[in-house]
Amino acid sequence: MSDLLYEGWMILAALLPSIGLLYLFFVIVKHMIEGDRRERAAQREFDRQESASEDTSTR
């Protein structure tokens, strides 16, 4: 029983760094995608405001 517990901890210790890096990669990619989405929304809003100001200035 003690050997089984020891082997389990060794397996967990071997997998933990990979799981941590996978989580870190996931968080970084998630933030990049969310940032891109926010940037595109801000660009659309800027373009919308710019076209609205051009429409009022040409009248």
N, C-alpha and C positions, 0 to 999 in steps of 0.2 A: 504493500500500500504506500509506503514511504517513497519507493522508487517511482511509482506512478505519479505521485504528487510532485516529486522533484522534476520528472520529465515534463509534466504539465507546465511548471513554472519556467523551465528552459524554453519550451516552445513559445510561451507567451512573451518571454524576454526577447526571443528572436523576431517575433512578429510585430511587437510594439513599435519599433522605429519605423517600419514600413507603413503601418497604420497611421502613425503620426504624420509622416510625410504626405500620405494620401489625403488626410484631412486638411493639411496646410495647402496643398495644391488645389483642393476643392474650394477652400475659402478664397484663395487668391483669384481663381478663375471666376468664381461667383461675383466677387467685387468688380472684376474687370468688365464682366457682362452688364452688371447693373450700372456701372459708370458710363459705359457706352450707351446704354438705353437712356440714361439721364441727359447725356450730351446730345444725343439725337433729338430728344424732346425739346431741349433748350434751343437747339438750332432751328427746329421747326417753328417754335414760338418767335424767335428772332426774325426769321424770314417772314412770318405772318405779320408781325408788327411793321417790318420794313415795307412790305407790299401795301399794307394799309396806309402808311404815311405817304407813300408814293401816290396812291390813289387820291388822297385828299389834297396833295400838293399840286396835282395836275388838273384839278377842277377849277 
